[in-house]
Amino acid sequence: MSSNVIVKGELVFKDEESAISFFERLGASSEGLRSGRMDLGDVRVEEIREADGRYHVRFEGDVSWPSKLAPQGENPLDWLKTKVMGLGWDVDDLKTLEIYRESDDLMFVFYSEEELAKKREEYNRWWMDSASNILGLF
């Protein structure tokens, strides 16, 4: 079930094995993942990097892609957070940025802290402007 709303982001796994195991559930092969790019239908693995022993996966895809894996009745994004050490979830069309870190020392490889802060500020400004415009109607 594709929504045509695109999410971009980064998943952080504790090691290569947990990253491969996760993406195999979407039909990925370990060889394909090790090559660094793979199209899995609703989500594409754009790049994989190892940093500090963790595996960072940059992805892009339909915002609904985790719902294929999450148990019925469970929020797919909340479920996804239980499977990773870190999550950066950026939905430009909806002006939402979700950041999850299992620990405060976890750093993203594909997004700097400055980029995340700038994106969050941009989205907050958009939401405040939208709320102001709506209130202006009354």
N, C-alpha and C positions, 0 to 999 in steps of 0.2 A: 504494500500500500504506500505509494509514493505521494508526498505532499508538495513537491516542487519548491520547498523551502530548504535552502542550503545551509549546512553547518560546516564550519571549519574549526580545527582545533588540534589538540595534542593529548595523547594518552600516555601515561607513564606507568610502566610495568616494572616489577621488582627484578626480573631477569628475562633472558631470551625465551626460556621455556614457557613462562606464563604468558608472554606476548603471543607466541606461536599457538599455544593451546587455545587462547581466546579467539584468535582469528581463524583457526581451523573450524570452529563452530559456525563460521560464516562461509565456509567452503574454501578457505585459503590453503595453499600447500606451504610447508615449511621452506621449500626451495624458492617458491615465489616470493615469500616474505623476506627471505634473506637477500633477494635481489634488490629490495628496497622500494619497489612500486608494484601495486597490484590493484586491479579493479575487481571489486566483489559485488557489483550490482549497485546497491543503494549506497555503498561507501567505497571510497578509494583510499588505499594506503599510498600516500605521496612520498614519504621518506621515513627511514628508520635510522636512528643513531643510538649508539651506546654512550652513556656518560655516567661516571661514578658508579659503574656496575649496573645501572638501570637502563631499561630500554624505552626510548622515547619514540612515539609513532605520531607523525603528522598525518592528519586525515582530512578528507573533505567528502561530503555526501549529503543525502537526504536527511533532514532532521529526525525522521522517524526510524532510522536504521537500527538503533538499539532495541526497538520493540520486537524485532524478530527473535531476540535472544532472551529478553526479560520474561519472567513468569507472568502469566495472565493475571491482571488485576494489580500488578505492581508498577509504580512509576518507572519507566525505562531509564530515565536519567539518574534517579536515586539508585536503581539496581546497578547501573554502570559504575557508579562511585564505589560500590562494594567490590568491584573486580579489578580496580586499578589503584595505584598509589597516588596518582595525580591526574587531573582532568582540566583541560582548558576547552571550553565549549562556546564558540562565538557564532551567533546567528544574526548576521547583519540586517536581514530583512525584518526581523522582529526587534532589533536593537537590544539584544540580550547577551550578556557575557556571564557565564557561570565558571567559577574557578573553585576547584577542590584540591586540597593537598592533605595527604595522610599525616604529614608532619610539616612543621614550619620551615625546616631546612630544605625542603624539596624545591628545586628550581626547574623551570621549564627550559628546554633547549631551543625550541623554535619561536618562543615568545619571551622577550625581555620584560623585566618588571616595569620598565618605563613604557613599553608598548601596551602592556595590560592596563596600566594606570591611565594612559591616554585614551584607550578604547573605552574604558569604564566611564571616564569623564565625558567623552563624546556622547555615549548612550544616555547617561544621566541628564545631560543638557538637552538632548532630543526629547526625552520623556517630560522634563520640566516645561519645555516650550509647548509640547502637545497638551499637557494639563492646563497650562495658561490659556491656550487657544480655546480649549473646551469650556473653561470657566468664563471666558470672555463672551460666550454665547448666551449666558444667563444674565 
